[in-house]
Amino acid sequence: MTTQQSFSHERLYQLLQRCGALSGVKAEVFRNHDDNQWWPLAVSDWRLRLVVAGWSTRVSYHMISTYRAVVEKANNLGYDQLCILSDDEIEQIVASIGLARARRTYFRSVQSFLRQSELTLEALHASKNDILIEQFATNVTGAGYKVAQCAILYAKGYHCGIFPVDSGMKDMLGPCLGLSLPRTPIAHEIMRQHLEGRLQTHASSYLQLARELGYGTLALPRDSAPVWWAHLVLIYFKRQFCNMHHPHLCPLRRDQKIGSSIGTMCDRSHPQPGDLKHAQSASQLTTTPEESSFRRAR
């Protein structure tokens, strides 16, 4: 397998600077940064957070009130009480958000994973994110890397350093930026580690950027990279623009600094990846480990 080229710190900075300044994106970041609508602080049990993160998949914005009612009911019952309910009772709890059988299967698999792994809260916080994500993705039915990233982030807390990458980011935004990704689930992990690496290496620059863009009143971390903030900026940019599949309306394509290198992956008829080489010199490019290096021992 060939190595891949990753966009630089400068490119990611420009991207966050442009997307983070958009009023629609900013409104959603403020709405979801300190207390996320999908992964609310009201759920304090880390075990239940693993469950709720998985249940949040395939829930659209117009269903958020229905979804939050499901979360509230589950939270009122508590994780231990949920575990002794019948399968039918679990399905009744999640029925209003659809995919009841799949969500029940996911819950039972999380229950089995916690029982067999004997994972504790202390071990959760002491373990490396990469290892936890791999273990969760491998052993929990219905998880995969995408859900595992979200579940471990929610269980550990917003500012644990995980940048969840959903399918839209992997399939549209990443390639539009010139990031070459394999067409396999591991692409979620590869893109996540690219992003986290840049953010962590230049943490102070991104913290300053968030403040300069007007996000200073949010609960940003003081001495680490604002990974959670960066995730929200890009996920809401993706939802407001990439998901609309209208490349001619993309703010990035009109940007003087990076517009000429942005692709059109949101174009359903003729998707085109971006040209990273056109945007930066070869000296700015870095290579990443091969795909196999992202796999952990089973």
C-alpha positions in Angstrom: 0.0 0.0 0.0 1.2 3.5 -0.8 1.6 6.2 1.8 -0.8 9.1 1.7 -0.3 12.9 1.7 -2.0 14.9 4.4 -3.0 18.5 4.4 -0.7 20.7 6.5 -1.3 22.7 9.6 -1.6 25.8 7.4 -4.3 24.2 5.3 -6.3 23.0 8.3 -6.0 26.4 9.9 -7.3 28.1 6.8 -10.2 25.7 6.6 -11.2 26.2 10.3 -10.7 30.0 9.9 -13.1 30.1 6.9 -15.7 27.6 8.1 -15.6 28.9 11.7 -16.5 32.4 10.6 -19.7 31.4 8.9 -22.7 32.6 10.8 -24.7 29.4 10.4 -21.8 27.2 11.5 -21.1 29.4 14.4 -24.7 29.3 15.7 -24.6 25.5 15.7 -21.2 25.3 17.4 -22.5 27.6 20.2 -25.7 25.4 20.4 -23.7 22.2 20.8 -20.2 22.9 22.2 -20.8 23.2 26.0 -23.8 20.8 26.1 -24.3 18.8 23.0 -27.8 18.1 21.9 -27.0 14.5 20.8 -24.6 13.7 23.7 -26.0 15.8 26.6 -24.2 16.4 29.9 -27.3 15.3 31.7 -26.2 11.7 31.0 -23.4 11.3 33.6 -23.0 7.5 33.6 -20.1 6.7 31.2 -21.6 3.3 30.4 -24.9 4.8 29.3 -23.0 7.4 27.3 -21.5 4.5 25.3 -25.1 3.4 24.5 -26.5 6.9 23.8 -23.7 7.6 21.3 -24.6 4.6 19.3 -28.3 5.4 19.5 -27.7 8.9 18.1 -26.8 7.5 14.6 -29.4 7.9 11.9 -31.1 10.6 13.8 -31.8 13.7 11.7 -32.0 17.3 13.1 -35.8 17.4 12.7 -36.0 14.4 15.1 -33.9 15.9 17.8 -36.8 16.5 20.2 -38.0 12.9 19.8 -34.4 11.6 20.2 -33.8 13.7 23.3 -37.0 12.3 24.9 -35.6 8.8 24.3 -32.3 9.8 25.9 -34.1 11.3 28.9 -36.2 8.2 29.4 -33.1 6.0 29.3 -31.2 8.3 31.6 -34.1 8.3 34.1 -34.1 4.5 34.2 -30.3 4.3 34.4 -27.9 1.9 32.8 -28.3 -0.9 35.4 -32.1 -0.8 35.1 -31.9 -0.9 31.3 -29.8 -4.0 31.5 -32.5 -6.0 33.2 -35.3 -4.9 30.8 -36.5 -7.4 28.2 -35.6 -7.0 24.5 -39.1 -5.9 23.8 -38.9 -3.2 26.5 -35.6 -1.9 25.1 -37.1 -1.7 21.6 -40.1 0.2 23.0 -37.8 2.8 24.4 -36.1 3.5 21.1 -39.1 2.8 18.8 -39.8 6.5 18.2 -36.4 7.1 16.5 -36.6 4.0 14.3 -34.3 1.0 13.8 -35.5 -0.4 17.1 -34.1 -3.9 16.6 -30.7 -2.6 15.5 -30.5 -0.2 18.5 -31.5 -3.0 20.9 -28.8 -5.3 19.4 -26.2 -2.5 19.8 -27.2 -2.0 23.4 -26.9 -5.7 24.2 -23.5 -5.8 22.5 -22.3 -2.8 24.6 -23.6 -4.6 27.7 -21.7 -7.8 26.7 -18.5 -5.8 25.9 -18.5 -4.1 29.3 -19.1 -7.3 31.0 -16.4 -9.3 29.2 -13.8 -6.5 29.1 -14.4 -5.5 32.7 -13.6 -1.9 31.7 -13.8 0.5 34.5 -14.1 4.3 34.6 -10.5 4.5 35.8 -9.3 2.2 33.0 -11.3 4.2 30.5 -9.5 7.5 31.3 -6.1 5.8 31.6 -6.3 4.0 28.3 -5.2 5.5 25.0 -8.0 6.7 22.6 -6.7 4.7 19.7 -6.8 1.4 21.6 -10.2 2.0 23.1 -11.7 2.9 19.7 -10.2 -0.2 18.1 -11.5 -2.4 20.9 -15.0 -0.9 20.7 -15.2 -1.0 17.0 -14.0 -4.6 16.9 -16.2 -6.0 19.7 -19.4 -4.1 19.6 -22.0 -5.1 17.0 -23.2 -2.1 15.0 -20.3 0.1 16.1 -17.5 0.2 13.6 -14.9 3.0 13.7 -17.4 5.9 13.2 -19.6 4.9 16.2 -16.6 3.9 18.3 -15.0 7.3 17.9 -18.2 9.0 19.1 -18.9 6.5 21.9 -15.4 6.8 23.4 -15.4 10.6 23.1 -18.8 10.9 24.9 -17.8 8.4 27.6 -14.5 10.2 28.3 -15.8 13.7 27.9 -15.9 16.3 25.1 -12.3 17.4 25.5 -10.6 14.0 25.5 -8.9 14.8 22.2 -11.0 12.6 19.9 -12.1 14.1 16.5 -15.0 11.9 15.3 -15.1 11.5 11.5 -18.5 10.6 10.1 -19.2 9.2 6.6 -19.8 12.6 5.0 -16.5 13.9 6.2 -14.7 10.8 5.0 -16.4 10.6 1.6 -16.9 14.3 0.7 -15.0 16.8 2.8 -11.7 14.8 3.1 -11.4 14.1 -0.6 -12.5 17.7 -1.4 -9.5 18.9 0.6 -7.2 16.6 -1.3 -6.8 13.9 1.4 -6.6 10.5 -0.3 -8.4 7.9 1.8 -9.0 4.2 1.2 -12.6 3.0 0.5 -12.7 1.0 3.6 -13.9 1.7 7.2 -10.4 2.3 8.4 -10.6 5.6 6.5 -12.5 7.0 9.5 -9.5 6.3 11.7 -6.9 7.6 9.2 -8.7 10.9 8.7 -9.3 11.2 12.5 -5.6 10.8 13.2 -4.6 13.2 10.5 -6.8 15.9 12.0 -5.9 15.2 15.6 -2.2 15.3 14.8 -2.3 18.7 13.3 -4.5 20.1 16.1 -2.4 18.7 18.9 0.9 19.8 17.3 -0.3 23.4 17.0 -2.7 23.5 19.9 -2.0 27.2 20.9 -2.6 28.4 17.4 -6.0 26.8 17.2 -7.0 28.0 20.6 -6.1 31.5 19.6 -8.0 31.1 16.3 -11.1 30.0 18.1 -10.9 33.1 20.3 -10.3 35.4 17.4 -13.4 34.0 15.6 -15.5 34.9 18.6 -15.8 31.5 20.4 -13.9 32.7 23.5 -17.0 32.5 25.8 -17.3 28.8 25.2 -15.8 26.2 27.5 -12.6 25.8 25.4 -9.8 23.8 26.9 -7.1 26.0 28.5 -3.9 24.0 27.8 -4.8 21.5 25.0 -6.0 21.6 21.4 -9.7 22.6 20.9 -10.4 19.3 19.1 -14.0 19.2 20.1 -14.5 22.8 18.8 -12.7 21.9 15.5 -14.9 18.8 15.1 -18.1 20.8 15.5 -17.0 23.5 13.1 -16.3 21.0 10.3 -19.3 18.7 11.0 -21.7 21.6 10.9 -20.0 23.0 7.8 -20.5 19.6 6.2 -24.1 19.4 7.2 -24.9 22.9 6.0 -23.0 22.8 2.7 -21.6 19.4 1.7 -24.9 17.6 2.4 -26.8 20.0 0.2 -24.9 18.7 -2.9 -24.6 22.1 -4.5 -20.8 22.7 -5.2 -21.5 26.1 -6.7 -22.7 27.3 -3.3 -19.6 26.0 -1.4 -17.9 28.9 0.5 -14.5 27.1 0.3 -14.6 27.1 -3.5 -14.9 30.9 -3.4 -12.1 31.4 -1.0 -9.0 33.1 -2.5 -6.5 31.1 -0.5 -7.8 27.5 -1.0 -10.6 27.8 -3.5 -8.6 26.7 -6.6 -7.7 23.4 -4.9 -11.1 22.4 -3.5 -12.9 19.5 -5.2 -16.6 18.9 -5.8 -17.2 15.6 -4.1 -20.7 16.8 -3.2 -21.6 16.8 -6.9 -23.6 13.6 -7.3 -23.1 13.6 -11.1 -19.4 14.3 -11.4 -17.7 14.1 -8.0 -14.1 15.4 -8.2 -11.5 15.2 -5.4 -9.4 18.3 -4.6 -5.9 18.9 -5.6 -3.7 19.1 -2.5 -0.5 19.6 -4.5 -1.9 22.7 -6.2 -2.5 24.3 -2.8 0.9 23.8 -1.2 4.5 23.0 -2.1 6.0 19.6 -1.8 8.0 20.8 1.3 4.8 21.3 3.2 3.5 17.8 2.5 3.9 15.0 5.0 3.4 11.3 4.7 1.5 9.1 7.1 1.9 5.5 8.1 0.4 2.9 5.8 -3.1 1.7 6.5 -1.9 -1.4 8.2 -0.2 0.6 10.9 -3.6 1.9 12.0 -4.8 -1.6 12.8 -4.3 -2.8 16.3 -3.6 -6.4 17.3 -6.9 -8.3 17.8 
